[in-house]
């Protein structure tokens, strides 16, 4: 029991108290996206959008100061102490991001520290996916015949199947169509968006079937770090969420194409390609509509260069390749990362791990996938 590790309990609780409200996604989304888009279109794509961001009420400098006062190395078990030291430095990088939102190169430097840059392997995967486009040209376009209000209703009904107590609502200031706020226990839908039936299914399994399942499982764990987040957990958690789209039969070529373009666009950001040039490449070279190209460029250029979105594709490929031997205790216990399996085994050995209360429905009721898509994914080794 955790009472047998009083110093661990103190450090774990102190970290959560300090960092529990540090949710970067709440402060990285521009509050004037639509206005900036209209001005950009009106300028005939020659004046880059000027984004404004929500004011962050958190005192990141005070948080950082208290963070480095914690005597982590006094934790009773050395392996656990080393893990918490990694947690400290990971969140130091997230605090850097929070402090530098909207500060161009400063934010990009912070983002690279926290989320990295696309690797050559990831770019090769992305190029393989993009080149496969002609093989899927006969796929019918999904009709986006559901409003944001209908999406809210769909999500509420989907949530009821799990029994979560969460808020589902439509909001304005978002770069994605849907997201989960872990701290607010909320599913957020972007106002004014339209959704296809398949898209709603994918979003529900992604946001609720994974992100909320891990949120509520984390609350049952003896250690609050499962809620706070393991170091560099984004790749694993987003990869797991995309794998759930695959298992529920909602992952299609268009979605995989989008994830590939996020990797390519992240590379533009890292190489200093201007927003305007990235937008033009997305429309002229990759055939995106101007609305979709603007939204994608905004996701990657927001804040000054937010490279988080490059992680979805490698996260999915990593877990897809391991799909027959996934450590579900590790993956679904909270905001965890795949490389910490040994750490979780240490927790189990010390009676510091609780059985999972919730499981993702898509992982227990798997549906068929387009064979052409399956063949393409198999090429991504």
C-alpha positions as CSV (number, residue, x, y, z in Angstrom):
1,X,0.0,0.0,0.0
2,X,1.1,3.6,-0.6
3,X,1.1,4.3,3.2
4,X,4.2,2.1,3.3
5,X,6.0,4.7,1.1
6,X,5.3,8.0,2.9
7,X,8.0,10.0,1.0
8,X,6.6,8.7,-2.3
9,X,3.1,9.6,-1.3
10,X,4.2,13.2,-0.4
11,X,6.1,13.7,-3.7
12,X,3.3,12.2,-5.8
13,X,0.7,14.4,-4.0
14,X,2.8,17.5,-4.2
15,X,3.5,17.1,-7.9
16,X,-0.2,16.7,-8.6
17,X,-1.1,19.8,-6.6
18,X,1.5,21.8,-8.5
19,X,0.9,20.5,-12.0
20,X,-2.7,19.2,-12.0
21,X,-4.0,22.3,-13.8
22,X,-1.1,22.6,-16.3
23,X,-3.1,21.6,-19.4
24,X,-1.3,23.1,-22.3
25,X,-4.1,22.5,-24.8
26,X,-6.4,24.9,-23.0
27,X,-4.0,27.8,-23.7
28,X,-2.5,26.9,-27.1
29,X,-5.6,27.3,-29.2
30,X,-6.1,30.8,-30.8
31,X,-9.1,32.7,-29.6
32,X,-9.5,34.4,-33.0
33,X,-9.1,31.5,-35.4
34,X,-12.2,32.3,-37.6
35,X,-11.5,36.0,-37.8
36,X,-7.8,35.3,-38.6
37,X,-8.8,32.8,-41.3
38,X,-11.2,35.3,-43.0
39,X,-8.6,38.0,-43.0
40,X,-6.0,35.5,-44.4
41,X,-8.4,34.5,-47.2
42,X,-9.3,38.2,-47.9
43,X,-5.6,39.0,-48.3
44,X,-5.4,36.3,-51.0
45,X,-3.0,34.4,-48.8
46,X,-0.3,37.0,-48.7
47,X,-0.6,38.2,-45.2
48,X,0.0,35.5,-42.5
49,X,-2.7,35.2,-39.9
50,X,-2.2,37.0,-36.6
51,X,-3.3,34.7,-33.8
52,X,-4.3,35.7,-30.3
53,X,-4.3,33.3,-27.4
54,X,-6.2,33.0,-24.1
55,X,-4.5,34.4,-21.0
56,X,-3.1,31.7,-18.8
57,X,-3.9,32.3,-15.1
58,X,-1.2,29.9,-13.9
59,X,2.0,31.4,-12.4
60,X,4.4,29.1,-14.2
61,X,7.5,30.6,-12.6
62,X,6.2,29.9,-9.1
63,X,5.2,26.4,-10.2
64,X,8.7,25.8,-11.6
65,X,10.3,27.1,-8.4
66,X,8.3,24.8,-6.2
67,X,8.8,21.9,-8.6
68,X,12.5,22.0,-8.2
69,X,12.3,22.2,-4.4
70,X,10.8,18.7,-4.2
71,X,13.3,16.2,-2.7
72,X,12.5,13.5,-5.2
73,X,15.6,11.4,-4.6
74,X,14.4,10.7,-1.1
75,X,11.7,8.5,-2.4
76,X,12.1,5.0,-0.8
77,X,12.6,3.0,-4.0
78,X,15.4,4.1,-6.3
79,X,13.7,3.0,-9.6
80,X,10.5,5.0,-8.6
81,X,12.6,8.0,-7.6
82,X,14.4,8.0,-11.0
83,X,11.0,7.9,-12.7
84,X,9.7,10.9,-10.8
85,X,12.9,12.8,-11.7
86,X,12.0,12.2,-15.3
87,X,8.5,13.4,-14.7
88,X,9.9,16.6,-13.1
89,X,12.0,17.4,-16.2
90,X,9.3,16.5,-18.6
91,X,6.9,19.0,-17.0
92,X,9.7,21.6,-16.9
93,X,9.5,21.4,-20.7
94,X,5.7,21.7,-20.7
95,X,6.0,24.8,-18.4
96,X,8.4,26.3,-21.0
97,X,5.8,25.8,-23.6
98,X,3.2,27.5,-21.4
99,X,5.4,30.5,-20.8
100,X,6.2,31.0,-24.4
101,X,2.9,30.6,-26.2
102,X,2.8,33.1,-29.1
103,X,6.5,33.9,-28.8
104,X,7.5,32.4,-32.1
105,X,11.0,30.9,-32.0
106,X,11.0,30.7,-28.2
107,X,7.8,28.6,-28.3
108,X,9.1,26.4,-31.1
109,X,12.3,25.6,-29.1
110,X,10.1,24.7,-26.1
111,X,7.8,22.6,-28.3
112,X,10.8,20.7,-29.7
113,X,12.0,19.9,-26.2
114,X,8.6,18.5,-25.2
115,X,7.4,16.9,-28.4
116,X,10.4,16.6,-30.7
117,X,10.8,17.0,-34.5
118,X,9.8,14.5,-37.2
119,X,12.4,11.8,-37.7
120,X,13.5,10.6,-41.1
121,X,11.6,7.3,-40.5
122,X,8.4,9.3,-39.8
123,X,8.8,11.3,-42.9
124,X,9.4,8.2,-44.9
125,X,6.2,6.7,-43.5
126,X,4.3,9.9,-44.3
127,X,5.6,9.9,-47.9
128,X,4.6,6.3,-48.4
129,X,1.0,7.1,-47.3
130,X,0.8,10.2,-49.5
131,X,2.0,8.2,-52.6
132,X,-0.7,5.7,-52.0
133,X,-3.5,8.2,-52.6
134,X,-4.3,7.0,-56.2
135,X,-5.1,3.5,-54.8
136,X,-7.9,5.0,-52.8
137,X,-9.3,7.4,-55.3
138,X,-12.5,5.4,-55.6
139,X,-13.4,5.9,-51.9
140,X,-16.6,7.9,-51.6
141,X,-16.4,11.2,-49.8
142,X,-18.1,11.0,-46.4
143,X,-21.1,13.3,-46.2
144,X,-20.7,15.8,-43.4
145,X,-24.3,15.9,-42.5
146,X,-24.1,16.2,-38.8
147,X,-24.0,19.6,-37.0
148,X,-21.9,20.4,-33.9
149,X,-25.1,20.2,-31.9
150,X,-25.9,16.7,-33.3
151,X,-22.3,15.8,-32.5
152,X,-22.8,16.8,-28.8
153,X,-25.9,14.6,-28.7
154,X,-24.0,11.7,-30.2
155,X,-21.2,12.1,-27.7
156,X,-23.5,12.3,-24.8
157,X,-25.2,9.0,-25.8
158,X,-21.8,7.4,-26.4
159,X,-20.5,8.5,-23.0
160,X,-23.6,7.0,-21.3
161,X,-22.4,3.5,-22.5
162,X,-19.4,3.9,-20.2
163,X,-21.2,5.5,-17.3
164,X,-18.8,8.5,-17.0
165,X,-20.0,11.7,-15.3
166,X,-18.7,14.2,-17.8
167,X,-19.7,17.4,-19.5
168,X,-20.2,17.4,-23.3
169,X,-20.5,20.8,-24.9
170,X,-19.8,22.9,-28.1
171,X,-17.2,25.7,-27.7
172,X,-15.5,28.2,-30.1
173,X,-11.8,28.4,-29.4
174,X,-10.4,25.1,-30.7
175,X,-8.1,24.1,-33.5
176,X,-9.4,20.5,-33.5
177,X,-12.9,19.3,-34.1
178,X,-13.1,17.6,-30.8
179,X,-11.0,17.2,-27.7
180,X,-11.1,16.1,-24.1
181,X,-10.2,18.3,-21.1
182,X,-8.9,16.0,-18.5
183,X,-8.9,18.6,-15.7
184,X,-12.5,19.7,-16.5
185,X,-13.8,16.2,-17.2
186,X,-15.3,17.5,-20.5
187,X,-15.7,16.5,-24.1
188,X,-15.4,19.7,-26.2
189,X,-16.9,19.9,-29.7
190,X,-16.0,22.8,-32.0
191,X,-18.9,25.1,-32.8
192,X,-19.8,25.5,-36.5
193,X,-18.2,22.2,-37.6
194,X,-19.8,19.5,-39.7
195,X,-19.2,15.8,-39.1
196,X,-19.7,12.6,-41.1
197,X,-21.2,9.6,-39.4
198,X,-17.9,7.8,-39.6
199,X,-16.0,10.8,-38.3
200,X,-18.3,10.9,-35.2
201,X,-17.7,7.2,-34.6
202,X,-13.9,7.7,-34.9
203,X,-13.9,10.8,-32.6
204,X,-16.1,9.0,-30.0
205,X,-13.8,6.0,-29.8
206,X,-10.7,8.3,-29.9
207,X,-11.7,10.9,-27.3
208,X,-14.1,8.9,-25.0
209,X,-13.0,5.3,-25.6
210,X,-9.3,6.1,-24.9
211,X,-8.7,9.6,-23.5
212,X,-11.6,9.5,-21.0
213,X,-11.1,5.8,-20.2
214,X,-7.5,6.5,-19.3
215,X,-8.7,9.6,-17.3
216,X,-11.1,7.7,-15.2
217,X,-8.9,4.6,-14.8
218,X,-6.1,7.0,-13.6
219,X,-8.3,8.2,-10.8
220,X,-8.5,4.7,-9.4
221,X,-4.7,4.3,-9.2
222,X,-2.9,4.9,-5.8
223,X,-0.5,7.3,-7.5
224,X,-1.7,10.6,-8.9
225,X,1.1,10.6,-11.6
226,X,-1.2,8.3,-13.7
227,X,-3.5,11.3,-14.0
228,X,-0.8,13.9,-14.2
229,X,1.0,12.1,-17.1
230,X,4.1,10.0,-17.6
231,X,7.1,11.6,-19.4
232,X,6.4,12.0,-23.1
233,X,3.1,10.2,-22.9
234,X,1.5,11.9,-25.9
235,X,2.9,9.6,-28.6
236,X,1.5,6.5,-26.7
237,X,-1.8,8.0,-25.8
238,X,-2.6,9.5,-29.2
239,X,-1.3,6.3,-30.9
240,X,-3.6,4.3,-28.7
241,X,-6.5,6.6,-29.6
242,X,-5.8,6.2,-33.4
243,X,-5.5,2.4,-32.9
244,X,-9.0,2.5,-31.3
245,X,-10.3,4.1,-34.6
246,X,-8.7,1.3,-36.5
247,X,-10.3,-1.4,-34.2
248,X,-13.8,0.2,-34.4
249,X,-13.6,0.2,-38.2
250,X,-13.6,4.0,-38.5
251,X,-10.0,4.5,-39.6
252,X,-9.9,5.2,-43.4
253,X,-7.4,6.4,-45.9
254,X,-8.3,10.0,-45.6
255,X,-7.6,9.9,-41.8
256,X,-4.2,8.2,-42.4
257,X,-3.5,10.8,-45.1
258,X,-4.2,13.6,-42.6
259,X,-1.9,12.1,-40.0
260,X,0.8,11.8,-42.7
261,X,0.4,15.5,-43.6
262,X,0.7,16.5,-40.0
263,X,4.2,14.9,-40.0
264,X,5.1,16.7,-43.2
265,X,3.8,20.0,-42.0
266,X,5.6,19.6,-38.7
267,X,8.8,19.2,-40.7
268,X,8.0,22.5,-42.5
269,X,7.6,24.2,-39.1
270,X,10.9,22.9,-37.8
271,X,12.7,23.9,-41.0
272,X,11.3,27.5,-40.8
273,X,9.0,27.3,-43.8
274,X,6.5,30.2,-43.4
275,X,2.8,29.6,-42.7
276,X,1.9,30.9,-46.2
277,X,4.2,28.6,-48.0
278,X,3.0,25.6,-45.9
279,X,-0.6,26.5,-46.7
280,X,0.1,26.8,-50.4
281,X,1.8,23.4,-50.4
282,X,-1.1,21.8,-48.6
283,X,-3.5,23.1,-51.2
284,X,-1.5,22.9,-54.5
285,X,0.6,19.8,-53.9
286,X,-1.6,17.7,-51.6
287,X,-5.0,18.9,-52.8
288,X,-6.5,20.1,-49.6
289,X,-9.4,22.6,-49.6
290,X,-8.4,26.0,-48.4
291,X,-10.4,25.5,-45.2
292,X,-8.8,22.2,-44.4
293,X,-5.3,23.4,-45.3
294,X,-5.7,26.5,-43.1
295,X,-6.9,24.3,-40.2
296,X,-4.0,21.9,-40.5
297,X,-1.4,24.7,-40.8
298,X,-3.0,26.4,-37.8
299,X,-2.7,23.2,-35.7
300,X,1.0,23.0,-36.4
301,X,1.9,26.7,-36.4
302,X,-0.1,27.7,-33.4
303,X,1.8,29.1,-30.5
304,X,4.9,29.6,-32.7
305,X,5.2,26.0,-33.8
306,X,3.4,23.2,-32.0
307,X,5.0,19.9,-33.1
308,X,2.8,17.7,-30.9
309,X,0.6,16.6,-33.9
310,X,3.6,14.8,-35.5
311,X,3.3,12.1,-32.8
312,X,-0.1,10.6,-33.9
313,X,1.3,8.6,-36.8
314,X,4.4,7.0,-35.2
315,X,2.3,6.4,-32.0
316,X,-0.2,4.5,-34.1
317,X,2.4,2.5,-36.1
318,X,4.3,1.5,-32.9
319,X,1.2,0.2,-31.2
320,X,-0.2,-1.4,-34.4
321,X,3.0,-3.4,-34.7
322,X,2.7,-4.5,-31.1
323,X,-1.1,-5.0,-31.2
324,X,-1.1,-8.7,-30.5
325,X,1.0,-8.3,-27.3
326,X,-0.2,-4.9,-25.9
327,X,0.3,-4.4,-22.2
328,X,-3.3,-3.1,-21.6
329,X,-2.6,-2.6,-17.8
330,X,0.1,-0.1,-18.7
331,X,-1.6,1.6,-21.7
332,X,-5.1,2.1,-20.1
333,X,-4.2,2.8,-16.5
334,X,-3.8,6.5,-17.1
335,X,-1.7,9.0,-19.1
336,X,1.1,6.5,-19.5
337,X,3.8,5.8,-22.1
338,X,4.7,2.5,-23.6
339,X,8.4,2.5,-22.6
340,X,7.5,2.4,-18.9
341,X,6.3,-1.2,-18.7
342,X,9.2,-2.1,-16.3
343,X,8.2,0.8,-14.0
344,X,4.6,-0.4,-13.8
345,X,5.9,-3.9,-13.0
346,X,7.8,-2.3,-10.1
347,X,4.6,-0.7,-8.9
348,X,2.7,-4.0,-9.1
349,X,5.5,-5.7,-7.1
350,X,5.1,-3.0,-4.4
351,X,1.3,-3.2,-4.3
352,X,1.1,0.3,-5.9
353,X,-1.1,-0.5,-8.8
354,X,-4.9,-1.1,-9.0
355,X,-6.9,-3.2,-11.5
356,X,-8.5,-1.2,-14.3
357,X,-12.1,-0.3,-13.9
358,X,-12.8,0.7,-17.5
359,X,-11.9,-0.8,-20.8
360,X,-12.1,0.6,-24.3
361,X,-15.1,-1.0,-26.2
362,X,-13.2,-0.9,-29.6
363,X,-10.5,-3.2,-28.2
364,X,-13.1,-5.8,-27.2
365,X,-15.3,-5.6,-30.3
366,X,-13.0,-5.3,-33.3
367,X,-14.5,-4.6,-36.7
368,X,-13.3,-5.3,-40.2
369,X,-10.9,-2.9,-42.0
370,X,-10.6,-2.1,-45.7
371,X,-8.0,-4.6,-47.0
372,X,-6.2,-2.0,-49.1
373,X,-5.8,0.1,-46.0
374,X,-4.5,-2.9,-44.1
375,X,-2.0,-3.6,-46.8
376,X,-0.8,0.0,-46.7
377,X,-0.4,0.0,-42.9
378,X,1.6,-3.2,-43.2
379,X,4.1,-1.4,-45.4
380,X,4.9,1.0,-42.6
381,X,7.7,-0.9,-40.9
